[in-house]
Amino acid sequence: MRRIQERVKGLVDFWALPFITNLPAGLDQHRLDELDTTFRLTETRNAEVAQAWLLLAIREQYAVDDSRLAAYLTEMIGRRKLVWPLYKALVASPEGRARSPSTGRPGHGITQSRQEW
């Protein structure tokens, strides 16, 4: 992992998105933790990179900081294209439903009207 970190030092968001979306399914928790630690994916301020990472974390049942997930879901006001796939992935499994934010509702009215719990 150190070699990868050195090779992509300064990884720009433009490359982070295709990198995350092309990761293979079934990565173990240790590998996901390495990726998150190395590239600080949970901390990214880029909304689309964060969405891709959080979606991967939900699908792989990676123990990403749930407060980050909750903040992302409730602060992405008016960005239904980014939050809707996350809500959909969360409600697809009992584990996901348990991880969904306690408020249970995103911040924007249009997104709220789209929810199909």
Secondary structure as a PSIPRED ss2 file (coil, helix, strand):
# PSIPRED VFORMAT (PSIPRED V4.0)

   1 M C   1.000  0.000  0.000
   2 R H   0.000  1.000  0.000
   3 R H   0.000  1.000  0.000
   4 I H   0.000  1.000  0.000
   5 Q H   0.000  1.000  0.000
   6 E H   0.000  1.000  0.000
   7 R H   0.000  1.000  0.000
   8 V C   1.000  0.000  0.000
   9 K C   1.000  0.000  0.000
  10 G C   1.000  0.000  0.000
  11 L C   1.000  0.000  0.000
  12 V C   1.000  0.000  0.000
  13 D H   0.000  1.000  0.000
  14 F H   0.000  1.000  0.000
  15 W H   0.000  1.000  0.000
  16 A H   0.000  1.000  0.000
  17 L H   0.000  1.000  0.000
  18 P H   0.000  1.000  0.000
  19 F H   0.000  1.000  0.000
  20 I H   0.000  1.000  0.000
  21 T H   0.000  1.000  0.000
  22 N C   1.000  0.000  0.000
  23 L C   1.000  0.000  0.000
  24 P C   1.000  0.000  0.000
  25 A C   1.000  0.000  0.000
  26 G C   1.000  0.000  0.000
  27 L C   1.000  0.000  0.000
  28 D C   1.000  0.000  0.000
  29 Q H   0.000  1.000  0.000
  30 H H   0.000  1.000  0.000
  31 R H   0.000  1.000  0.000
  32 L H   0.000  1.000  0.000
  33 D H   0.000  1.000  0.000
  34 E H   0.000  1.000  0.000
  35 L H   0.000  1.000  0.000
  36 D H   0.000  1.000  0.000
  37 T H   0.000  1.000  0.000
  38 T H   0.000  1.000  0.000
  39 F H   0.000  1.000  0.000
  40 R C   1.000  0.000  0.000
  41 L C   1.000  0.000  0.000
  42 T C   1.000  0.000  0.000
  43 E C   1.000  0.000  0.000
  44 T C   1.000  0.000  0.000
  45 R C   1.000  0.000  0.000
  46 N C   1.000  0.000  0.000
  47 A H   0.000  1.000  0.000
  48 E H   0.000  1.000  0.000
  49 V H   0.000  1.000  0.000
  50 A H   0.000  1.000  0.000
  51 Q H   0.000  1.000  0.000
  52 A H   0.000  1.000  0.000
  53 W H   0.000  1.000  0.000
  54 L H   0.000  1.000  0.000
  55 L H   0.000  1.000  0.000
  56 L H   0.000  1.000  0.000
  57 A H   0.000  1.000  0.000
  58 I H   0.000  1.000  0.000
  59 R H   0.000  1.000  0.000
  60 E C   1.000  0.000  0.000
  61 Q C   1.000  0.000  0.000
  62 Y C   1.000  0.000  0.000
  63 A C   1.000  0.000  0.000
  64 V C   1.000  0.000  0.000
  65 D C   1.000  0.000  0.000
  66 D H   0.000  1.000  0.000
  67 S H   0.000  1.000  0.000
  68 R H   0.000  1.000  0.000
  69 L H   0.000  1.000  0.000
  70 A H   0.000  1.000  0.000
  71 A H   0.000  1.000  0.000
  72 Y H   0.000  1.000  0.000
  73 L H   0.000  1.000  0.000
  74 T H   0.000  1.000  0.000
  75 E H   0.000  1.000  0.000
  76 M C   1.000  0.000  0.000
  77 I C   1.000  0.000  0.000
  78 G C   1.000  0.000  0.000
  79 R C   1.000  0.000  0.000
  80 R H   0.000  1.000  0.000
  81 K H   0.000  1.000  0.000
  82 L H   0.000  1.000  0.000
  83 V H   0.000  1.000  0.000
  84 W H   0.000  1.000  0.000
  85 P H   0.000  1.000  0.000
  86 L H   0.000  1.000  0.000
  87 Y H   0.000  1.000  0.000
  88 K H   0.000  1.000  0.000
  89 A H   0.000  1.000  0.000
  90 L H   0.000  1.000  0.000
  91 V C   1.000  0.000  0.000
  92 A C   1.000  0.000  0.000
  93 S C   1.000  0.000  0.000
  94 P H   0.000  1.000  0.000
  95 E H   0.000  1.000  0.000
  96 G H   0.000  1.000  0.000
  97 R H   0.000  1.000  0.000
  98 A H   0.000  1.000  0.000
  99 R H   0.000  1.000  0.000
 100 S C   1.000  0.000  0.000
 101 P C   1.000  0.000  0.000
 102 S C   1.000  0.000  0.000
 103 T C   1.000  0.000  0.000
 104 G C   1.000  0.000  0.000
 105 R C   1.000  0.000  0.000
 106 P C   1.000  0.000  0.000
 107 G C   1.000  0.000  0.000
 108 H C   1.000  0.000  0.000
 109 G H   0.000  1.000  0.000
 110 I H   0.000  1.000  0.000
 111 T H   0.000  1.000  0.000
 112 Q H   0.000  1.000  0.000
 113 S H   0.000  1.000  0.000
 114 R H   0.000  1.000  0.000
 115 Q C   1.000  0.000  0.000
 116 E C   1.000  0.000  0.000
 117 W C   1.000  0.000  0.000
